Amino acid sequence: MSKTDLPILEQRRIEANIIKPIFDEMVAELGEDRAREIVGAAIIKNSIAQGRAYAQSEGGDTSLESFHALLPQWKANGALEVEMLSETPTEVHYNVTRCRYAEMYREMGMGDIGHLLSCNRDGTFCTGYNPDITLERTQTIMGGASHCDFRYRAARE
């Protein structure tokens, strides 16, 4: 499957439907803390690998600008409502004011691990895509905040 075959929100729904029974079984066997650690580590590794795959599909010529150009894929089908604050060659700052990913995980009874399945991907995906891009975020809707504050920076132009 290429990166544009299915909206990312729908990809996450499919993944969550597969992960939920596995996570529930891990909790029963290993306890909730250990199950969260394992799922969290697996998702982070997968996110970095996906970032690398995106970079390779662009011939490895990546920048904050090309990274930011991917945002519409995450917003597809109204998945995110975004308030853009600033865009420069070295910084992209925006707030997510509505997150249908968070809404979906809550509806699926997975709100308590939704941050592991989606939010944790945001910073690690950019690491795989281009290690010079970093994300600073202090709050998320998934964590109960009114908005998610995304502050991407590129170490180099």
C-alpha positions in Angstrom: 0.0 0.0 0.0 1.4 3.4 -0.9 1.2 6.3 1.5 -1.8 7.8 -0.2 -4.1 4.8 -0.7 -6.2 5.3 2.5 -6.8 8.4 4.6 -4.6 8.2 7.7 -7.6 8.4 10.1 -8.9 5.2 8.5 -5.5 3.6 8.7 -5.4 4.3 12.4 -8.9 2.9 12.9 -7.9 -0.3 11.2 -4.7 -0.5 13.2 -6.6 0.2 16.5 -9.1 -2.6 15.7 -6.2 -5.0 15.4 -4.2 -3.6 18.4 -7.1 -3.5 20.9 -7.5 -7.3 21.4 -3.7 -7.8 21.4 -3.3 -5.0 24.0 -6.1 -6.4 26.1 -4.4 -9.8 26.1 -1.1 -8.3 27.0 -2.7 -6.5 29.9 -4.1 -9.8 31.1 -0.8 -11.6 30.8 1.8 -8.9 31.6 -0.1 -6.1 33.4 -1.1 -2.7 32.1 2.2 -0.9 32.6 4.2 -3.5 30.7 1.6 -3.7 28.0 1.7 0.1 27.5 5.5 0.0 27.4 5.6 -2.7 24.7 2.9 -1.0 22.6 4.5 2.4 23.0 7.9 1.1 21.9 6.5 -0.8 18.9 4.5 2.3 17.7 7.6 4.5 18.1 9.8 2.1 16.1 7.1 1.8 13.4 6.7 5.6 13.2 10.4 6.2 12.7 10.3 3.5 9.9 7.3 5.2 8.3 9.1 8.5 8.4 12.1 7.0 6.7 9.9 5.4 4.0 8.3 8.8 3.3 11.7 10.3 3.0 12.9 7.6 0.6 9.8 8.1 -1.5 10.9 11.7 -1.9 14.4 10.6 -2.9 15.8 11.5 0.5 15.7 15.2 -0.3 13.7 16.3 2.8 13.2 19.6 4.6 10.8 21.2 7.0 8.9 22.5 3.9 8.5 19.1 2.4 7.6 17.7 5.8 4.9 20.4 6.3 3.6 19.6 2.8 2.5 16.2 4.2 0.1 17.7 6.7 -2.9 17.5 4.3 -2.6 13.7 4.5 -3.2 13.8 8.3 -6.0 16.3 7.9 -7.8 14.3 5.2 -11.6 13.8 5.6 -11.7 16.5 8.4 -9.4 14.4 10.7 -7.8 17.6 12.1 -8.8 21.2 12.4 -5.7 23.3 12.4 -5.0 26.9 13.3 -1.8 27.9 11.6 0.3 30.3 13.7 3.5 30.7 11.7 5.4 29.2 8.8 9.0 30.0 8.0 11.8 27.9 6.4 12.9 26.8 9.9 9.7 26.8 11.9 6.1 25.7 11.5 3.8 26.4 14.4 0.2 25.5 14.6 -2.5 24.4 17.0 -4.9 21.5 16.4 -8.2 22.6 17.6 -10.2 19.5 16.8 -8.7 16.0 16.6 -10.9 13.2 15.2 -8.2 10.7 16.0 -8.8 11.4 19.7 -12.6 11.2 19.2 -12.2 7.9 17.3 -10.1 6.3 20.0 -12.5 7.4 22.7 -15.4 6.0 20.7 -13.6 2.7 20.4 -12.9 2.5 24.1 -9.2 3.1 23.6 -8.9 6.7 24.8 -6.6 5.7 27.5 -4.0 4.4 25.0 -4.8 6.7 22.1 -1.7 8.8 22.8 0.4 5.7 22.4 -1.2 4.9 19.0 -1.2 8.4 17.5 0.2 11.3 19.5 3.6 9.5 20.1 4.0 9.2 16.4 4.2 13.0 15.7 7.7 13.6 17.0 9.2 10.3 16.0 7.8 10.3 12.5 9.7 13.5 11.8 12.9 11.9 13.3 12.7 9.2 10.7 11.7 11.6 8.0 14.6 14.1 8.7 16.5 14.0 12.0 17.1 17.8 11.8 13.3 18.4 12.3 12.1 18.4 15.9 8.7 18.7 17.5 8.0 20.5 20.8 4.5 19.9 22.1 3.4 20.6 25.6 -0.3 19.5 25.4 -2.7 17.4 23.4 -6.4 17.1 23.1 -6.0 13.3 23.7 -4.5 14.3 27.1 -7.5 16.5 27.9 -6.2 19.9 26.7 -8.3 22.3 24.6 -5.8 22.0 21.7 -2.6 20.4 20.7 0.4 22.8 20.3 2.6 21.7 17.5 6.0 23.5 17.2 8.2 22.0 14.5 11.7 23.3 14.0 14.5 22.5 11.6 18.0 22.7 12.8 19.1 23.7 9.4 17.5 25.4 6.5 
